[in-house]
């Protein structure tokens, strides 16, 4: 209690507000002593004091004696000073808040937002793809968590003026930094190799460590991890990442297609490019089609807007085998993993999103499935 009272007394805003209040009270009592008439009746002296301090000057009451007028001048100067200090105190609070926000030091209280941890040359393309999809659907706020300079963050914000972008400065492997980004209430957390701090090695180690930190905070947070080396896929899956993107996976397939199947890479580029009019889209399946055939749903989308239904997907919410194993690789874990692989059961490469491309036309649609279409 004593500490709280000491903090309150040392607060400049409280000091100025208290000064205004006491000046109004004391000014009211003194004017009652110096004047006579209507100005001294009821609460009129205090009304006169606050009107005089704020220089509003209604003129409904005014002192008539020389001492009263002299005292009114004193009240005016005291009021001008205190009100100016009050305005400055309020302004400084907002200025300090904006400075902290610009430097990425402020804790953000957002919900259902996207958090992008780390920074490298591909980050702008990721933001651009997110932005293209946001303007066609519901707009979500984006929080960048990295060690960029303030001017660099400002450039990112200026490039996407219609996208709400926030910034938290610091190492994304530290829990206190992640708390500022309110990752527990985030829709998705994306972790990419961080090159902004000048690191040249062990990018994937930081990604694994950040994933472990986030999942330790709340295991239900959806984490998408971006790694450079496929050899680290086992570690990132052990860290319980929901989805993993390996840098060279798509580029190697595209390169091979350019050599062996010209035309397919160009088509693929249109289908995955968010700026294209023909990129893949996910859509909810109308409830009346649950239990009906894939062919019925195909005809439905084709008749509505000409979209082509190419597949279905379902997000697995159950606990995977890889999550049951400990994070430290023990001999028992290695034995279980080896036996599962020998039995043809994928352990670490399996995604939690199960996709079925062009199933049989008589395939029966299940509750929880979603559609993938080409508009």
C-alpha positions as CSV (number, residue, x, y, z in Angstrom):
1,X,0.0,0.0,0.0
2,X,2.8,2.4,0.9
3,X,4.7,1.6,-2.3
4,X,1.5,2.2,-4.4
5,X,0.9,5.5,-2.6
6,X,4.5,6.6,-3.2
7,X,4.3,5.7,-6.9
8,X,1.0,7.7,-7.2
9,X,2.5,10.7,-5.5
10,X,5.6,10.7,-7.8
11,X,3.4,10.4,-10.9
12,X,3.5,13.7,-12.7
13,X,0.0,13.5,-14.1
14,X,-1.3,13.0,-10.5
15,X,0.7,15.9,-9.2
16,X,-0.6,18.3,-11.9
17,X,-4.2,17.1,-11.4
18,X,-3.9,17.5,-7.7
19,X,-2.5,21.0,-8.2
20,X,-5.5,22.0,-10.3
21,X,-7.9,20.6,-7.7
22,X,-6.3,22.3,-4.7
23,X,-6.0,25.6,-6.6
24,X,-9.7,25.5,-7.4
25,X,-10.6,24.8,-3.7
26,X,-8.2,27.4,-2.2
27,X,-9.1,29.9,-4.9
28,X,-12.8,29.5,-4.1
29,X,-12.4,30.0,-0.4
30,X,-10.1,33.1,-0.8
31,X,-12.5,34.8,-3.3
32,X,-15.3,34.3,-0.8
33,X,-13.1,36.2,1.7
34,X,-12.2,39.1,-0.7
35,X,-15.6,39.6,-2.4
36,X,-19.3,40.0,-1.7
37,X,-22.4,39.4,-3.7
38,X,-23.4,36.6,-6.0
39,X,-19.9,35.4,-6.6
40,X,-19.7,34.2,-3.0
41,X,-22.9,32.2,-2.9
42,X,-23.2,28.4,-2.9
43,X,-20.6,26.7,-5.1
44,X,-20.2,29.7,-7.3
45,X,-16.7,30.6,-6.0
46,X,-15.4,27.2,-7.0
47,X,-17.1,27.5,-10.4
48,X,-15.5,30.9,-10.9
49,X,-12.1,29.5,-9.9
50,X,-12.1,26.6,-12.4
51,X,-13.5,28.9,-15.2
52,X,-10.7,31.4,-14.5
53,X,-8.0,28.8,-14.3
54,X,-8.9,27.3,-17.7
55,X,-9.3,30.8,-19.2
56,X,-12.8,30.0,-20.4
57,X,-14.0,33.3,-19.2
58,X,-17.8,33.1,-19.4
59,X,-18.1,36.5,-17.6
60,X,-21.1,35.4,-15.6
61,X,-19.2,36.1,-12.3
62,X,-16.2,38.4,-11.8
63,X,-14.5,40.1,-8.9
64,X,-15.2,43.8,-8.4
65,X,-12.7,44.7,-5.6
66,X,-9.1,45.6,-6.3
67,X,-7.8,42.7,-4.1
68,X,-10.3,40.3,-5.8
69,X,-9.1,41.3,-9.3
70,X,-5.4,41.0,-8.3
71,X,-6.1,37.6,-6.9
72,X,-7.9,36.7,-10.1
73,X,-4.8,37.5,-12.1
74,X,-2.8,35.2,-9.9
75,X,-5.3,32.4,-10.4
76,X,-5.2,33.0,-14.2
77,X,-1.4,32.6,-14.3
78,X,-1.4,29.6,-12.0
79,X,-4.2,28.0,-14.1
80,X,-2.4,28.6,-17.4
81,X,0.7,27.0,-16.0
82,X,-1.1,24.0,-14.5
83,X,-3.3,23.3,-17.5
84,X,-0.3,23.6,-19.8
85,X,1.6,21.1,-17.7
86,X,-1.5,18.8,-17.7
87,X,-1.7,18.9,-21.5
88,X,2.1,18.3,-21.7
89,X,1.8,15.3,-19.4
90,X,-1.0,13.7,-21.4
91,X,0.9,14.4,-24.7
92,X,4.1,12.9,-23.3
93,X,2.2,9.7,-22.3
94,X,1.0,9.2,-25.9
95,X,4.4,10.2,-27.4
96,X,6.2,7.8,-25.2
97,X,3.7,5.1,-26.1
98,X,4.2,5.7,-29.8
99,X,8.0,5.7,-29.4
100,X,7.9,2.4,-27.5
101,X,5.6,0.9,-30.1
102,X,7.8,2.1,-33.0
103,X,10.9,0.6,-31.3
104,X,9.0,-2.7,-30.7
105,X,9.1,-2.5,-26.9
106,X,5.4,-2.4,-26.2
107,X,3.3,-5.4,-25.2
108,X,0.6,-5.9,-27.8
109,X,-2.8,-7.1,-26.7
110,X,-4.1,-8.6,-30.0
111,X,-6.0,-11.7,-30.7
112,X,-6.4,-14.0,-33.7
113,X,-3.4,-12.4,-35.3
114,X,-0.4,-13.8,-37.3
115,X,3.1,-13.7,-35.8
116,X,6.1,-13.8,-38.1
117,X,9.3,-14.6,-36.2
118,X,12.7,-14.0,-37.8
119,X,13.7,-12.2,-40.9
120,X,15.4,-13.0,-44.2
121,X,15.1,-12.1,-47.9
122,X,12.0,-14.4,-48.3
123,X,10.1,-12.6,-45.5
124,X,8.8,-9.9,-47.8
125,X,7.5,-12.5,-50.2
126,X,5.7,-14.3,-47.4
127,X,4.1,-11.0,-46.2
128,X,3.1,-10.2,-49.7
129,X,1.4,-13.6,-50.1
130,X,-0.4,-13.2,-46.8
131,X,-1.5,-9.7,-47.8
132,X,-2.9,-10.9,-51.1
133,X,-5.0,-13.5,-49.3
134,X,-6.1,-11.1,-46.6
135,X,-7.6,-8.5,-48.9
136,X,-9.8,-11.3,-50.4
137,X,-10.9,-12.6,-47.0
138,X,-10.9,-11.4,-43.4
139,X,-7.9,-9.1,-42.6
140,X,-5.8,-10.3,-39.7
141,X,-3.2,-8.2,-37.9
142,X,0.5,-9.2,-38.4
143,X,3.2,-9.0,-35.8
144,X,6.9,-9.1,-36.8
145,X,9.2,-10.4,-34.2
146,X,12.9,-9.8,-35.1
147,X,15.9,-7.5,-34.6
148,X,15.4,-5.2,-37.5
149,X,16.2,-1.5,-37.3
150,X,13.2,0.8,-36.8
151,X,13.7,2.4,-40.3
152,X,13.6,-1.1,-41.9
153,X,10.3,-1.9,-40.2
154,X,8.9,1.5,-41.3
155,X,9.8,0.5,-44.9
156,X,7.9,-2.8,-44.5
157,X,4.8,-1.0,-43.2
158,X,4.9,1.6,-45.9
159,X,4.9,-1.1,-48.6
160,X,1.7,-2.6,-47.2
161,X,-0.3,0.5,-46.1
162,X,-3.6,-1.3,-45.9
163,X,-2.2,-4.2,-43.8
164,X,-2.1,-3.7,-40.0
165,X,1.6,-4.5,-39.2
166,X,3.0,-4.4,-35.7
167,X,6.5,-4.9,-34.5
168,X,8.1,-6.5,-31.4
169,X,11.9,-6.1,-31.2
170,X,14.1,-8.9,-29.8
171,X,15.2,-12.5,-30.0
172,X,12.2,-14.7,-30.9
173,X,13.6,-17.6,-28.8
174,X,13.1,-15.6,-25.6
175,X,9.8,-16.2,-23.9
176,X,9.5,-12.5,-22.7
177,X,9.7,-11.3,-26.3
178,X,7.1,-13.8,-27.4
179,X,4.8,-12.7,-24.6
180,X,5.0,-9.1,-26.0
181,X,3.6,-10.5,-29.3
182,X,0.8,-12.3,-27.3
183,X,1.5,-15.6,-29.1
184,X,-0.9,-17.4,-26.8
185,X,-3.8,-15.6,-28.5
186,X,-2.3,-15.8,-32.0
187,X,-4.0,-17.5,-35.0
188,X,-0.7,-18.8,-36.3
189,X,3.0,-18.4,-35.5
190,X,5.4,-18.6,-38.5
191,X,9.1,-19.1,-37.7
192,X,11.6,-18.5,-40.5
193,X,15.5,-18.6,-40.4
194,X,16.6,-15.3,-38.9
195,X,19.3,-13.4,-40.8
196,X,18.6,-9.9,-39.4
197,X,21.0,-10.3,-36.5
198,X,24.0,-11.2,-38.6
199,X,24.0,-15.0,-37.8
200,X,25.6,-17.2,-40.4
201,X,25.2,-20.6,-38.8
202,X,22.7,-22.8,-36.9
203,X,19.6,-21.0,-38.2
204,X,17.6,-24.2,-37.8
205,X,18.7,-24.6,-34.2
206,X,17.0,-21.3,-33.3
207,X,13.9,-22.3,-35.2
208,X,13.8,-25.6,-33.2
209,X,14.4,-23.8,-29.9
210,X,11.7,-21.1,-30.7
211,X,9.2,-23.9,-31.5
212,X,10.0,-25.6,-28.2
213,X,9.6,-22.3,-26.3
214,X,6.2,-21.6,-27.9
215,X,4.8,-25.1,-27.5
216,X,6.0,-25.0,-23.8
217,X,4.0,-21.8,-23.4
218,X,0.9,-23.4,-24.9
219,X,0.9,-26.6,-26.9
220,X,-2.3,-25.6,-28.8
221,X,-0.6,-22.7,-30.6
222,X,-0.3,-23.4,-34.3
223,X,3.3,-23.2,-35.4
224,X,4.6,-23.4,-38.9
225,X,8.4,-23.8,-39.1
226,X,10.6,-23.0,-42.0
227,X,14.0,-24.8,-42.0
228,X,17.0,-24.8,-44.3
229,X,18.3,-28.4,-43.8
230,X,16.2,-31.5,-44.3
231,X,18.4,-33.3,-41.7
232,X,16.8,-31.1,-39.0
233,X,13.3,-32.3,-39.9
234,X,13.3,-34.9,-37.1
235,X,14.3,-32.3,-34.5
236,X,11.6,-29.8,-35.6
237,X,9.0,-32.5,-35.6
238,X,10.1,-33.5,-32.1
239,X,9.6,-29.9,-31.1
240,X,6.0,-30.4,-32.0
241,X,5.7,-28.0,-35.0
242,X,2.3,-28.3,-36.6
243,X,3.7,-27.9,-40.2
244,X,7.2,-27.8,-41.5
245,X,8.4,-26.2,-44.8
246,X,11.9,-27.2,-46.1
247,X,13.5,-24.6,-48.2
248,X,14.7,-26.8,-51.1
249,X,11.6,-29.0,-51.4
250,X,9.5,-27.0,-53.9
251,X,12.4,-25.4,-55.8
252,X,14.0,-28.8,-56.6
253,X,10.6,-30.1,-58.0
254,X,10.1,-27.0,-60.1
255,X,13.7,-27.2,-61.5
256,X,13.2,-30.8,-62.5
257,X,9.8,-30.0,-64.1
258,X,11.4,-27.2,-66.2
259,X,13.8,-29.8,-67.5
260,X,11.5,-32.8,-68.0
261,X,8.0,-31.3,-68.2
262,X,7.9,-27.8,-69.7
263,X,4.6,-26.1,-69.1
264,X,3.9,-27.7,-65.8
265,X,6.1,-25.3,-63.8
266,X,4.3,-22.3,-65.4
267,X,0.9,-23.8,-64.5
268,X,2.1,-24.6,-61.0
269,X,3.3,-21.0,-60.6
270,X,-0.2,-19.7,-61.4
271,X,-1.8,-22.1,-59.0
272,X,0.3,-21.2,-56.0
273,X,0.8,-17.5,-56.8
274,X,-1.5,-15.5,-54.5
275,X,-1.6,-12.7,-57.1
276,X,-3.0,-15.0,-59.8
277,X,-6.7,-15.3,-60.6
278,X,-6.4,-19.0,-60.6
279,X,-4.6,-19.8,-57.4
280,X,-5.7,-22.6,-55.1
281,X,-8.4,-21.7,-52.7
282,X,-9.8,-23.5,-49.6
283,X,-13.6,-23.4,-49.1
284,X,-15.9,-24.8,-46.5
285,X,-18.2,-27.6,-47.6
286,X,-21.9,-26.7,-47.2
287,X,-23.5,-28.8,-44.4
288,X,-26.1,-30.2,-46.7
289,X,-23.4,-32.0,-48.7
290,X,-21.9,-33.8,-45.7
291,X,-22.6,-37.5,-46.4
292,X,-23.0,-36.9,-50.1
293,X,-20.6,-37.9,-52.8
294,X,-17.5,-36.0,-54.0
295,X,-19.2,-35.8,-57.5
296,X,-22.2,-34.0,-56.0
297,X,-19.9,-31.4,-54.4
298,X,-17.9,-31.1,-57.7
299,X,-21.1,-30.2,-59.6
300,X,-22.1,-27.8,-56.8
301,X,-19.0,-25.7,-57.0
302,X,-18.9,-25.8,-60.8
303,X,-22.5,-24.6,-61.1
304,X,-22.1,-21.8,-58.5
305,X,-19.1,-19.9,-59.9
306,X,-17.3,-22.2,-62.3
307,X,-14.8,-23.3,-59.7
308,X,-13.1,-26.7,-60.2
309,X,-13.0,-29.0,-57.1
310,X,-9.7,-30.8,-57.1
311,X,-9.4,-32.3,-53.6
312,X,-10.3,-32.4,-49.9
313,X,-8.4,-31.8,-46.7
314,X,-8.8,-32.4,-43.0
315,X,-6.9,-31.1,-40.1
316,X,-5.8,-33.7,-37.6
317,X,-6.4,-32.6,-34.0
318,X,-5.2,-35.9,-32.4
319,X,-1.9,-36.4,-30.7
320,X,0.7,-37.9,-33.1
321,X,3.1,-40.7,-32.3
322,X,6.1,-38.3,-32.7
323,X,4.7,-36.1,-29.9
324,X,4.5,-39.1,-27.5
325,X,8.3,-39.6,-27.7
326,X,10.5,-37.5,-25.5
327,X,12.3,-34.4,-26.8
328,X,15.6,-36.0,-25.8
329,X,16.5,-38.8,-28.1
330,X,16.9,-41.9,-26.0
331,X,17.8,-45.5,-26.9
332,X,14.2,-46.5,-26.4
333,X,12.9,-43.6,-28.6
334,X,15.4,-44.6,-31.4
335,X,14.3,-48.2,-31.1
336,X,10.5,-47.3,-31.4
337,X,11.2,-44.9,-34.3
338,X,13.3,-47.6,-36.2
339,X,10.6,-50.2,-35.7
340,X,7.8,-47.8,-36.9
341,X,9.8,-47.0,-40.0
342,X,10.5,-50.7,-40.7
343,X,6.7,-51.2,-40.5
344,X,6.1,-48.4,-43.0
345,X,4.6,-46.0,-40.5
346,X,5.8,-42.4,-41.1
347,X,6.8,-40.7,-37.9
348,X,8.2,-37.3,-38.7
349,X,7.3,-36.5,-42.3
350,X,3.6,-36.7,-41.7
351,X,1.6,-33.5,-41.8
352,X,-1.3,-32.8,-39.5
353,X,-3.3,-31.7,-42.6
354,X,-4.4,-34.7,-44.6
355,X,-5.1,-34.0,-48.2
356,X,-7.0,-36.2,-50.7
357,X,-6.4,-35.2,-54.3
358,X,-9.2,-36.0,-56.8
359,X,-10.8,-38.8,-54.8
360,X,-13.2,-41.3,-56.4
361,X,-16.4,-39.6,-57.5
362,X,-18.4,-41.8,-55.2
363,X,-16.3,-40.8,-52.2
364,X,-18.5,-39.9,-49.3
365,X,-17.8,-36.5,-47.7
366,X,-17.1,-36.5,-44.0
367,X,-17.7,-33.9,-41.3
368,X,-14.6,-31.8,-40.7
369,X,-13.4,-31.9,-44.3
370,X,-12.8,-28.8,-46.4
371,X,-12.6,-28.3,-50.2
372,X,-9.7,-27.2,-52.3
373,X,-10.8,-25.5,-55.5
374,X,-9.4,-23.6,-58.5
375,X,-11.6,-20.5,-59.2
